[in-house]
Amino acid sequence: MPDAPGLIAELGCANCHTDLKIASPLKEKTPDLSSAGLRYNPAYLFDFLQNPVKVRRHLGRARMPNFHLSEKEALALVAFLQNQREVPGKWPPLPSEISNQLTAPMTRVSKEQFQTEVGKGLICFTCHTLEGKGGVLGIELGNIGYRLQRDWMRRYLVFPAMFGVPATVMPPQFYQLSADAARFQELSPNAAHKIQVVSDYLFSLNSEKRQALEQHFSNAKARFPEATAAIGQRIFKSQNCAACHRHQTIQPRLREAAPDLAMEGKRVSESWLNGYLKHSVAIRPFGYNPGDGSRMPDFRLSDEEAAPLSKFLTAARSDTHQFQTRTLSAFSRKKAALLLAEKLSCLGCHRLGDRGGRIGPDLTMARSRLKPDYVYAMIKDPRGANPHTIMPRVPLTADMIELVANLLLQQETPPGDGKYLSLVENALLPFEPDSEPGSGPRGRYLKYCAACHGIEGQGNGFNAQFLPVRPTSHADAGYMAGRPDDTLYDAISSGGYVVNKSQMMPAWRDSFAPPEIKRLVEYLRTLCRCQGPIWSLDNARR
């Protein structure tokens, strides 16, 4: 367990789980993605984002995790990254002999020529490896030919600090800044020639793999023309990439980006968490904040890494057991299942077996994942058990709470597929890094309503496809003009059932104060650009 905080710092867990308050040096060591379009071969990025492997050995135990990206999602993200071509800071022009190389064709360089130039005072193999020989800190040089772009590499070799790489990681070997920072001057004789030899030789390696990657990338672009850079930008923000990578214009999400782990020991079992850390699956299929698309990345932790981490995260636990489970009879099980299916709103948000929504966690895995006290507490008083939840309180008797909790804790149906919903095929919520999620009537609508009713109120939220009845289109003026404000208020306050709508629409009266519900009704009127029936309006509004 003593190593757990160090591992958390190296992996950057607290960059999203900010309640951990463990500082991470990761962001200053990873690539600045503002210049990703200059740096990377897009065909390589497309493959890497779907099948990440460790590249930078100087990061210690940190590595690029797997975000479970589909081809379509990875393609959109690459389209966005290709457009990122900003070199941070102000730098003098490149030496003319380097600028001339950028437009020149690649020259043939033999292995002997390369070894001769590297032997003239360069320190490449102090850190880097080539063909299994060299240092243990830098990247493998044999992969450069299919990973990077040749022109970027030449710029980088002129002065690595141009791309945010400190001299402690990659010292300049060919050029240095002049004293007045107005030009680059040679550190090594014939610097431009050496850069040409090094870059052209390394880019001659693994040409077959580069061609294979480019063919695969080209085929994917032809299959998925809808995977645009605009969608890729939303994916970049949804996965909080800027939390671990620098970007000159995109800021990371710092509030409510991921679950609060301080209470993890009271919520989940250590054995479940240990397995989850070794292979994560979708708990909330379309984001921690429903609709933001955030995902728990899979770091592929080893047994030696996952065990101390799960023990550390579940150390703060409760030894009291206030809720005593009991085995339900066949009649009680059927009664509880009927309640969930036909009377309560739970399955509007949660999946149970092959039914239910995709907003909250899959209840089929409650038995293996959650502790009995936490299940009971969440049904009885969601905000009391988890202050960050959006789950509304459903008014139930003590017997009903116990009945439902026992049913969930005795589920024998296997959990669902554990897959995330598509970040391309479902609309992502707008990203506002500096605002509190759910503030103001529009913020509340996006946080609590848009998952079903849609971002613009068109009844097409990502969760609508999993509901037995299509959610109301709040943008439908013809329908909304026939609904008085009082009816809209009652539907929000007391749920869909009281206005002859689906019971899947929950009651929000314990989540919003009456003035907040009134402002939500006023916001609905902006979506439909309409008022209620004339007879329902007071004189001031007629």
N, C-alpha and C positions, 0 to 999 in steps of 0.2 A: 503493500500500500504506500510506502514512502515515495515510490516512483510515480504514482498516479498524477500528482500535480505537475511534475516535470513533463509527463507525456501529454497532459492537457495543454500545457504551454507550447510544446513542440507542434502538436497537431492544430493548434489554433481554435480549440473547441469554444473558448470563451469569446471569440469574435462574434459568434451568433448567440450562444448561451451566456449572455452578459452577466447574469447573476452569479456566475462562478468567480468572477473578479480575479482571474489569473492572467497576468499579462503575457502576451505572446510576441516574440520577435519575428514571427513568420512573415508579416507583410513587407518588411524591409528587405527580405531575402528572396522573395518570389519575383517573377518578371512583372514589370510595369506594362499593363495591357493597353495603355494608350497608343503604343506603337506596334501592336500585335500584327497589323496588316503589313507592316514593313518587314517584320521579323520572321513569321512562320510561313511555311508552305501550307496553304489551306487544305490540301489533300491530306497532309499529315495530321493537322488539327482535327479534321473530320473523323479520322480513325482514332486518334488519341482521346478525344472527348467521350467516345463510346467504350474505349478499352484503355483506360489510363494505366500507365506503368511509372515506376519511380525513375526520374531522370536526373534530378539534382541530389547528389550524395552529400553535399555540404549542409543539407537541411536536417540532418540527423534522422530521427524516426518519422519526420513529416513526409508526406507524399500526396500527390494529387489523388483525391478520392473519386469514386465512381458515383455520378449523379443520376444513374439509371436513364441516360438519354437515349431516345430512339434515333434512328437515322434522320427522321424529319426534324427532330428537335436539335440534334447536333448540327445539321445542315444550316438551320436558321441562325444558330449561335455563331457558326463559322462565317456566315454572310455578314453578320454584325462586326465580328472581329477583323474581317478583311478591310473594313472601312476605318479602322482605328490606326491612323498613320501619323500621329502627332509625336514628335520628339520632344520630351519635356525639357524645359529650360532654353536658354539662348546660347548658341555656340557659334564659333567662327566658321566660315566656309571650309569644306573639305579641301585638303591639298589637291592641286590641279591634277597631279599624276594619279590620285585615287579617283577623282571625278571622271577622268578619261577611261579608267577601268570599268566604270559602271555601264558604259555603253559599248564596251568591246566584247567580242565573243570569247567564250571560255577557251583557254589554251590547254594543250596536252602537257601534263606534268608527270614525270615518272616518279616512282617511289624513291629512287636514289636522289633525284633532285630535291624532293621534299625532305628527305632525311638530312641532306647536306645543309639546307637552309635552317632547319630546326636545330641542327647542331651548332649553328653560329650564334650561340649566346641566348637562344630562346629557352624559356622554362616551361613549355607546354606540358611536358610529361611529369613535371613535379606534382601536378594536380590531376591532369586528364589521363584517360586511358585510350589506347588505340591497339586493336588486335590483342587485347588481353594484357597489355603491358603499360605501365605507367602508374600514376598516383591513384588515390582513393577518394578524392574530394570532388573533382570536376566531372563534367558530363563525358560520356563516351564519344570521342571524336569521329568514329566510324559511322555514326548515325546522322551526322550533320547534313550529309548530302540529300537526305529525304525529309529532314525535320525543318530546315531553315531555308531562307532565301539568300542567294549568293551575294547580292548587292548589300543586303542588310549586314551580312557577316563582315564585309569589307569596311563598312562604316563603323561597325562595332570594334573591329581590330584597331582602327585608328585611335579610338578613345572610348573604352567601355563605359566610362561614367556618363557619356551622352545618353545612355539608356538606363540610367539609374543604378548601375552596378558599382558598388564601392571598390576602391583599390584593394581592400582586404580580401575581397572575393576574386576579382580579376584585375590584377595590376596592369597598367599600360606598358606595352613592350615595344611599340613601334613609333608612337608619337606622344608628345606631351604638349600641354598648353604653354604658350609663351608667357612671360612674366606679366604682360599687360592683357592676357587672355584674348588677344586680337587674332591669333592664328595658331595653327598646329605646327610644331617643329619636330624634326626627327629626333628620336631617342636612339635609334639603331640605324647604321648606314644602310642605304638602299632599302629603306623601310617599305616603300610602295611595291618594289619587286618582291620582297619577302611576303607581303600580304597577298599578292597575286599568286605566288607559288603555293602558299599554305591553303588559300581558299579554293583555288582551282583543283588542287589534288584532292582535298577532302570532298569536294562536290562531284568528283569523278567516281567516288565509292558508292556502292549500293544503288546504282542507277536503275537496276531492274525493280527493286522495291519501290523506288520513287515512281516509276512508270505504272506499277500495279496500283499504288495508292491513288494516283491521278486518274486512272481508268475507273476505279470504284467511285471516286468523288464525282467524276463527270456523269456516270450513270445515275447516281443519286440526285444530282441537280436536274436531270432530265425527268426523273420520276416524280419529284416533289417541287414543282415551280412555286407552290404556295409558301414554301419555307423562306420567308423574306428577312432582310436585315432588320426591319422594324420589329418583327416578332422576336428575332434574336436579341435585340436590345432589351425587350421585356423579359426574356429568359435570363439574360445576364443579371438584371436587377432582381428577378424573383429568386435566383439562387444565391443572392448576396455575394457575388463574386468579388465585389470591391471590398469585402471584409478581409480577404486574404491576399488580394492583388491590388496594387496601386492603380488608380485611374484618375486622369487629370480633371475630368468633369463629372464623373458618377461617384456619389458618396454611398457608403454602406448603410444598411439599415441597422440602427443601434437600439431601437426599442421594439420589444416583443417580436424579435426575429425568429425565436425558437423557444421551446418550452423552458420554464424555470426548473432547473435541476436541483435546487436546494431541497425540494420536497420529494425527490425521486424515491428515496427509501421508504416513504410512507405510501407511495403510489404503486410501484411495481416490485415484482419479486427479483431477487438478485440473479437467480438462475435464468430467468427470461432475459434480463438485461444483458447478461453475459453472452448469450446466444445472439441477441440483436446487435451487439457491438461487433460481433464477428461477421455478421451478414445482415445488414439492415433491409427492412421491407417497408412498404407504405403503411404508416399508422393513420395519417390524415392524407387521403389520396390527392388532394389538390391544395395543400398548404396548411401550415400551422395557423395562420390567419386565413380562414376559408376563402379561396379564390386568389391568394397571392402566389400559389404554385410552388412555394418553398418545399424543399425536400431534405431529408436527412441523408447526407452522402455516406456511402459505404467506404470506410477506410481499410477494409479487409484486415482487421486487427488479428493478430495471432493470439493463441491461447495465453501466451505469456504477457501480452499487452492487455487483452480484454479482462482477464481475471482481476488484477489489481484495480483497474479502472471501474469495473462494475461494483467491486467491494467499496471503493472510495465514494462513489456516487450514491450508494444505498446505505452509507454509514449512519446517516440521520434517519432513524426509523423508530416506529412506535412499537413497544413490546406489549401494549395493552390491546386486547381484542374485544371491542365493544359489541361487534356484531357476530353472533353465533350462527353459523350456517346450519341448515337442517335439510335432510333429503326430502324432496318433494314427492308426493304421491302422483300417480298418473293423472288424476283429476286436477290436482293443483298445477301441474306442469301445463296441462291443456288450457286451464283458466288463465295462467300467466301469459302463455303464447297468444291467446285470443285478445287479451288486453293490449299487448304490444302491437298486434296486427290490425286491430279494428278500433281501439278506443284512445290510445295514447299517441303522442306525436313523436315518440322516440325514433321510429324507423324513417321519419322524414330526414333525419340527419345521419343516423347510424345504420350500418349494415348488420344483418343477422342472417346467417346462411346465405341464401341467394336473393334475399330481399333487402330493401332499404337504401338509404342515401349514402353519399360519399363525403359528407362534411366532417363528421367526427370519426373517432376510431371504430374499427370493426368490432362489434360486441361479441362476435363469435370467438374472439381470442381473449375475452375477459378472464376466462378461467385460468389460462396459463400466464397471462400478463399481469393482471391486477390483483391487489390484495383485497380480501373481503371487506375490511373496514372502509377502504377507499371506495369500492363499488357502492356500498350502502350509503356512504356520506354524499357521493355525487348524485345519487337519485334523490336523497332527502333534501340537500341544500347545496347545489352545484357551486355557487359563489363562495359559500363557507368552506367547502373542501378545496377549491382551487380558485383563488381570486382573479385569475387571468382568463378563465373560461368564458365563452359566449353562451354556453348552455343555459337555457332558462329553467327556472324551477317549475316542475309540474306538481300541482296540488294533489297529493295522494295521502291516503290514510297510512298509518304505521303498518297495518297488515299488508297493504298493497305494495309498499316499499319493500318489505321483507320478501314478499312473494316474487317480485320482479328480480330483486338482487339474487335470490337463490336460484332462479331460473338461469340467469346469466352465468353464475358460478358453477352450474352443472351442465353447461353446454358440451355436447359431445360431437357436434358437427364440426368438421375441419374448417379453419379460417378460410377467407377468400383468397384470391390470387396474390394479394400483397403488392399489386402494381399501382403505379401512379397514373393519374389521368394525363392525357396529352397536353403539353404546354403549347402546342401549335393549334390543335383542334378546339380548344376551350379558351375563352377570353380570360385574360389575366387582369386582376385588379390594377388600377393605376398605382404607381409606386411613389410614395411621398415620404422620403426618409426623415424629414424634420418634424412631421406632424404626428400626434398621437393617434393610433388607429382607432377609428370609431368616434372621433370628435366632430361635433356639429351634425345637423340632420343628414347631410350627404354622406359624411363619414360613417354615421350609424347605419345608414341604408347600405353602404358598401360592405360594412363589416357583418351586419346581421341579416340583411335581406337579399343582397345581390346573388348569393350562392344559388338561390332558387329563382328569384324574380328577374335576374339579369342586371348588369351594370347600369343600363339605361332603362330598366324597368320593362323590358319587352317579354318577360316570362320565359327567357331562354338562358337562365343561369346554368352553370356547369352541372348542378345537382338535379336540374329539372328532368333530365333523361332517365333518372332512377326513381321517379315518383309515379304513382298510379294515376294521378290527376295532374294535368299541366297547371303550373302556378299562374295566378292572375297576371295579366299584362297591364302593368300600371301606366304604360304609355298609350294604351288603347282609349282614346278620347270617347269613342262611341259607348264603350262599356262603363268607363269611370264616370262619365257625366250622369249616369243613372244611379250612382251610388252616393248617398248622402255622406257628409263628413262624419256624422255620428256612427254610421255603419263601418266606415273605414277605421275609426277609432276603436270600436268594439272588436273588430277582427284582429287588430294589432294587440290590444290589451288582453283579450280573452281567448284568442285562437280562432282558427277557421271553423271549428265545429259549431260555435254559437251563431254563426251567420250562414249556416247551411253550406259550408265549404268543407274541404278536406280536413280531417283531424291531423294531418301531417303538418299543417301550419300551427306552430306552437303559440302559447300565450306568453306575451312579453311584459305583463303588468308588474312582475317582480324585478324586471331588468331595467325598465324605463319609468321615470316619474311621469305623472300625468302631463306636465308641460312639455316633456320630451316627446311623448306620443303625439301630442297636438302638433308639434313642429314637424314630426314625421308625416302626419297627414297633410300638412301644408306643402311638404316637399313632394309628396305624391302628386299633388295638383300641378306642380311644375313639370313633372314627367309627362302628364297627359295634356298639359296646357288647356285645362278645362276646369269648370266648377261642377258642383253637384247639381241635382235637380233644382229648378227655380223655387219650388215650394219649400225646399230645405234650407234656403239661404235667409239670413237675417237681412233687414233693410239696408244695412251698410254695405252689403256685398251684392245687392241686386243691381 
